[in-house]
């Protein structure tokens, strides 16, 4: 019990310290919470290119990636825990009919000197891959249509819910959970199809799930070649 309390306390300190750092320096660039709003974050799905245009000239993302792929950045959250989110699918911009990759993530950004932290839709493209050193991971056994339906039936109602690293014990994964952090949301999406993608060696089981425990440390996922 003392160990669990210590871990929760450290998480709270990290969260408070991060928010304090953001307030002191709004130009901090992090993928999780605390960066100035980028054009690809918190998009309007009815007008996804309102603030920028995706670039797909370097990698084969539109063909190589699949719904349910897990996107990981080792540099997120101030190069500490990293950041992670999940790919929904390739969609068409209703205005230009151009294709883009849409994702769902829990994170935050600064706009008009205010922190916005919640679950939102985002766009993945070549520039984001390079600028954020992103890696893509996929379930070894793949996902069937029924599993994908369950995952996104769970994820879509989470859009707009607040971001928080304090979510309770044991780790929640109900569709009715009212707050999320990045890796908890991804883990919960897979947990809802009966697959626990947290590393089996994690000392934090049921306390917290870290991005690297899902991506690099999980034996159930394999890194995807983007070329």
ROBASE-544757 format. One line per field, with one value per residue (C-alpha): residue number from 1; residue in one letter; chain; x, y, z negated. Coordinates in Angstrom, 2 decimals. Example, Ala and Ser with C-alpha at 12.3 -4.5 7.8 and 13.67 -1.06 7.14 Angstrom:
BEGIN
pos <- 1|2
code <- A|S
unit <- A|A
east <- 12.30|13.67
north <- -4.50|-1.06
up <- -7.80|-7.14
end
This chain:
BEGIN
pos <- 1|2|3|4|5|6|7|8|9|10|11|12|13|14|15|16|17|18|19|20|21|22|23|24|25|26|27|28|29|30|31|32|33|34|35|36|37|38|39|40|41|42|43|44|45|46|47|48|49|50|51|52|53|54|55|56|57|58|59|60|61|62|63|64|65|66|67|68|69|70|71|72|73|74|75|76|77|78|79|80|81|82|83|84|85|86|87|88|89|90|91|92|93|94|95|96|97|98|99|100|101|102|103|104|105|106|107|108|109|110|111|112|113|114|115|116|117|118|119|120|121|122|123|124|125|126|127|128|129|130|131|132|133|134|135|136|137|138|139|140|141|142|143|144|145|146|147|148|149|150|151|152|153|154|155|156|157|158|159|160|161|162|163|164|165|166|167|168|169|170|171|172|173|174|175|176|177|178|179|180|181|182|183|184|185|186|187|188|189|190|191|192|193|194|195|196|197|198|199|200|201|202|203|204|205|206|207|208|209|210|211|212|213|214|215|216|217|218|219|220|221|222|223|224|225|226|227
code <- X|X|X|X|X|X|X|X|X|X|X|X|X|X|X|X|X|X|X|X|X|X|X|X|X|X|X|X|X|X|X|X|X|X|X|X|X|X|X|X|X|X|X|X|X|X|X|X|X|X|X|X|X|X|X|X|X|X|X|X|X|X|X|X|X|X|X|X|X|X|X|X|X|X|X|X|X|X|X|X|X|X|X|X|X|X|X|X|X|X|X|X|X|X|X|X|X|X|X|X|X|X|X|X|X|X|X|X|X|X|X|X|X|X|X|X|X|X|X|X|X|X|X|X|X|X|X|X|X|X|X|X|X|X|X|X|X|X|X|X|X|X|X|X|X|X|X|X|X|X|X|X|X|X|X|X|X|X|X|X|X|X|X|X|X|X|X|X|X|X|X|X|X|X|X|X|X|X|X|X|X|X|X|X|X|X|X|X|X|X|X|X|X|X|X|X|X|X|X|X|X|X|X|X|X|X|X|X|X|X|X|X|X|X|X|X|X|X|X|X|X|X|X|X|X|X|X
unit <- A|A|A|A|A|A|A|A|A|A|A|A|A|A|A|A|A|A|A|A|A|A|A|A|A|A|A|A|A|A|A|A|A|A|A|A|A|A|A|A|A|A|A|A|A|A|A|A|A|A|A|A|A|A|A|A|A|A|A|A|A|A|A|A|A|A|A|A|A|A|A|A|A|A|A|A|A|A|A|A|A|A|A|A|A|A|A|A|A|A|A|A|A|A|A|A|A|A|A|A|A|A|A|A|A|A|A|A|A|A|A|A|A|A|A|A|A|A|A|A|A|A|A|A|A|A|A|A|A|A|A|A|A|A|A|A|A|A|A|A|A|A|A|A|A|A|A|A|A|A|A|A|A|A|A|A|A|A|A|A|A|A|A|A|A|A|A|A|A|A|A|A|A|A|A|A|A|A|A|A|A|A|A|A|A|A|A|A|A|A|A|A|A|A|A|A|A|A|A|A|A|A|A|A|A|A|A|A|A|A|A|A|A|A|A|A|A|A|A|A|A|A|A|A|A|A|A
east <- 0.00|2.84|4.33|1.04|0.67|4.24|3.61|0.37|2.12|4.91|2.38|0.61|3.89|4.78|1.43|1.59|5.20|4.37|1.44|3.60|6.30|3.74|2.48|6.03|6.97|4.06|6.44|7.38|6.93|5.49|3.21|1.25|0.26|1.81|2.67|1.28|-1.63|-0.49|-2.67|-3.07|-4.38|-8.03|-9.30|-12.84|-13.71|-16.06|-13.19|-9.98|-7.65|-8.85|-5.44|-3.03|-2.47|-1.04|2.09|2.30|5.24|7.98|6.47|3.84|1.54|-1.76|-1.15|1.14|-0.90|-4.08|-6.95|-6.03|-2.30|-0.65|1.44|4.21|6.54|9.48|9.85|6.37|5.59|8.89|10.97|9.86|7.03|6.50|3.13|0.87|-2.35|-4.37|-5.02|-8.66|-8.53|-7.93|-10.66|-11.51|-11.62|-15.24|-14.17|-11.21|-11.79|-8.11|-7.19|-5.79|-5.07|-7.24|-6.30|-7.81|-5.68|-5.76|-3.46|-3.26|-2.10|-2.03|-4.25|-4.97|-2.77|-5.02|-4.33|-6.79|-6.47|-8.89|-9.54|-9.65|-9.29|-5.93|-4.13|-1.02|1.27|4.93|5.98|4.50|6.28|9.62|9.18|7.93|10.08|6.95|6.99|4.06|3.16|0.61|-0.97|0.91|-2.27|-4.00|-7.50|-10.65|-13.66|-15.58|-12.65|-12.17|-15.85|-15.67|-12.51|-13.93|-17.41|-15.54|-13.22|-15.60|-17.75|-14.55|-14.01|-14.13|-13.63|-10.92|-7.28|-5.99|-3.18|-5.14|-7.80|-8.24|-7.32|-7.52|-7.04|-10.46|-11.46|-15.23|-16.86|-18.28|-14.86|-14.87|-11.16|-8.16|-4.45|-2.88|-1.70|-4.67|-7.01|-5.08|-4.78|-8.50|-9.47|-7.70|-8.82|-12.39|-11.73|-10.14|-6.50|-4.17|-1.35|0.52|3.87|3.57|6.73|5.29|5.69|2.79|0.03|-3.40|-1.79|-0.71|0.14|3.04|3.34|6.56|4.91|2.40|4.77|8.35|7.86|4.70|5.29|1.90|2.89|5.45|6.90|5.62|7.95|6.74|8.55
north <- 0.00|2.42|1.71|2.51|5.77|6.74|6.12|8.12|10.96|11.04|11.13|14.06|15.93|15.34|16.66|19.78|20.46|20.13|22.54|25.00|24.76|25.41|28.51|29.83|29.06|28.75|27.99|24.57|21.94|18.68|16.13|15.37|18.55|21.96|22.87|25.72|24.46|22.83|22.74|18.97|18.89|19.06|19.26|19.90|16.72|18.76|21.06|19.18|21.32|24.59|25.34|23.40|20.78|17.28|16.16|12.57|12.85|11.07|7.96|5.51|6.32|6.28|2.69|1.32|2.21|0.52|1.38|0.56|1.18|2.70|5.85|6.49|9.43|8.94|12.74|13.51|14.93|16.83|13.81|11.90|9.43|9.93|10.26|7.74|7.74|5.57|5.72|5.68|5.42|7.24|9.79|12.29|16.01|16.84|20.13|19.12|15.34|14.84|11.89|12.26|10.03|10.74|9.77|9.97|11.08|12.48|15.45|19.18|22.42|26.15|28.58|32.21|31.77|29.01|25.31|23.01|19.39|16.75|13.90|15.09|14.17|14.85|14.34|12.26|13.06|12.77|16.02|15.00|11.65|13.41|16.39|14.29|11.21|9.06|5.27|3.10|-0.21|-2.85|-5.81|-8.94|-10.88|-7.94|-6.66|-8.00|-5.89|-6.70|-5.73|-2.45|-1.63|-2.23|-0.12|2.91|2.54|2.95|5.78|8.12|8.89|9.93|12.92|16.10|14.46|16.07|15.02|13.97|11.75|11.13|8.61|6.31|2.76|0.21|1.53|2.38|1.27|1.73|3.73|5.89|6.90|10.70|11.59|10.16|10.50|9.46|5.92|5.05|5.84|3.61|0.80|1.01|0.82|-2.52|-3.69|-3.36|-6.12|-8.31|-7.54|-6.09|-4.38|-3.15|-4.84|-7.94|-6.82|-3.49|-2.68|-0.24|-2.71|-1.40|1.87|3.60|2.59|4.36|4.93|2.90|-0.04|-0.24|0.30|-0.83|-3.06|-4.88|-8.29|-8.06|-5.23|-4.97|-1.80|-1.00|-0.14|3.17|2.94
up <- 0.00|-0.83|2.61|4.31|2.39|3.33|7.03|7.00|5.17|7.75|10.58|8.96|8.50|12.15|13.29|11.11|12.09|15.78|15.58|13.63|16.30|19.00|17.22|16.93|20.53|22.98|25.87|24.47|27.16|25.85|27.47|24.34|22.57|22.65|26.24|28.30|30.37|33.59|36.69|36.43|32.84|31.80|35.36|36.52|38.42|40.63|41.61|40.76|42.91|41.42|39.84|42.05|44.74|44.14|45.97|47.26|49.64|47.66|46.05|47.21|44.30|46.17|47.28|44.56|41.49|40.27|37.92|34.34|34.82|31.77|32.28|29.75|29.15|26.76|26.52|25.19|21.74|21.57|22.62|19.52|19.98|23.70|25.41|27.15|29.14|31.49|35.24|36.28|40.09|43.36|44.06|46.77|46.10|46.96|48.57|50.75|50.91|50.01|47.79|44.29|41.30|38.29|34.74|31.27|28.34|24.83|24.52|24.22|25.77|25.12|27.00|26.11|23.02|21.71|21.28|23.07|21.90|23.13|25.56|29.16|32.83|34.49|37.79|38.43|41.35|42.42|40.76|37.44|37.70|38.15|35.85|32.92|33.61|33.78|33.88|34.97|33.32|34.31|32.54|33.58|34.35|36.03|35.35|36.96|37.95|34.78|32.55|34.41|34.07|30.31|29.94|31.71|30.23|26.95|28.05|29.83|26.74|24.95|27.28|25.22|21.83|19.68|19.46|16.05|14.77|11.57|12.56|9.59|8.62|10.11|13.64|15.12|18.60|18.60|21.37|18.56|17.20|17.03|17.43|19.23|19.82|23.12|22.39|20.19|23.09|25.51|22.97|22.13|25.80|26.12|22.69|23.95|26.48|23.81|24.66|22.02|23.92|20.85|20.35|18.16|16.37|15.31|11.60|11.96|12.95|11.91|10.78|13.96|17.50|19.18|22.95|23.26|21.48|24.32|27.21|26.68|23.64|24.70|26.31|28.03|30.36|33.14|34.67|38.15|41.05|42.48|45.82
end
